[in-house]
Amino acid sequence: MGGSGNLGDAKAGKALLKCEAGATKAAVTKACEKIPVADLIGASGGNVTAVADVCNGVAVPALATLGDYADCLARRERCEAEESITFTSPRVIELFNAVGATFGSAFCVT
């Protein structure tokens, strides 16, 4: 068994791949809600704690709950999208500033 949850190691790994496919917090939460948190976090299960540094980088300081993990994935996805936009449209920040708006999320490191 992975961690102290109900899923075996292989099942936890497969379930984790499915829940990571969700791009939004709601999608991740729904896809992962049946996976015991112990199976997500444990090294012999999903080993979610292995991405702690990535999550710290998007202002998710702890991975103790499914909500924390969903926040991390959703924020990381958003940061990658914003990075892609600034790469393909280098003047996007200047454009937003010209109209009095701000581009980019505060939790994304540029």
N, C-alpha and C positions, 0 to 999 in steps of 0.2 A: 504494500500500500504506500502511496505517496503521502508524506506528512501524516496527519492524524485524521484525514478526510475519508471519504467513501470510495474514491476512484483509485484504480491501480495506476502505476507510473505511466504505462503506455496510453491508457485512456485519458489521463490528465494532460499528457502532451498533445494528443489529438484534439481534445476539447479546447486547449489553450490556443492552438492554431486557428480553430474556428472563431474563437472570441476575439482574437487579434485582427480578424478580417474586418470587423466593424470600424468605420471611420469616425463615428461620433460617440460621445460618452454613453448616450442612450443605447446605441447599437451594441457597444461592448458590454454594457451592463446586462442587457437582455440575453445576449449570446452566452455570457459567462455565469449567469446567476445560479445555475445548478451545480457549478463546480465549487466544492468546499474551499474556503479561503486557504486552509492548510495545504491543500493540493496545489493551489496556485503559487503559494509562497515557497513551499519546501523545495530544497535542492533536488530531491528525488522525484519531484512532480513537475510542475511548470517552471520552477526556479525563477519566478518573477523578480525576486530580489537581485538577480544578476544584472538587471537594468536600472538599479538604484541610482547610479551616476547620471544616466540619461534623464531619469525622472527628476533628480535634483536640478538638472540643467533647465528644466521647464517649470520650476517652482512647485514641484510635488515632493516635499521633504521626506515622506514616509510611504511605504507600501504595505500598510497593515490591513487594508480592506479592499474589496472589489472596486469600490468607488475611487480609491486612490489610484488603482491600476488603470481604471477607465479614464480618469483625469489625465494620467500620464500619457496614455496612448493618444487620446484626442488632442492634447496640447502638442505632442510631438508631431502628429500629423499636420496640425495647423502651422507649426513652425516650418516644417518642410515645404508646405504649400507657399507660405510667405517668402521663403528663401528662393523657391523656384520663380515666383513672380518677379522678385527683384533681380534675378539673373536674366530673365527673358525681357524684362522691361526696366532697365537700369534707372530710368528717370521717374519711376512710379512714386517714390517718396517726395520728389520735387513737385510732382503734379498734385499729390494730396496736400502738401503744404501750401500750394498756390490757392487752393480752395478752402483753406482753413481746417483741413481734416488731418488726422494722424493715421499713417499706415503702419501696420504691424502691431503685434500683441506685446504687452509689457513683459510677459514671461519668456518671450523668445530672445535668445542671445544673438546679437548680430555681429 
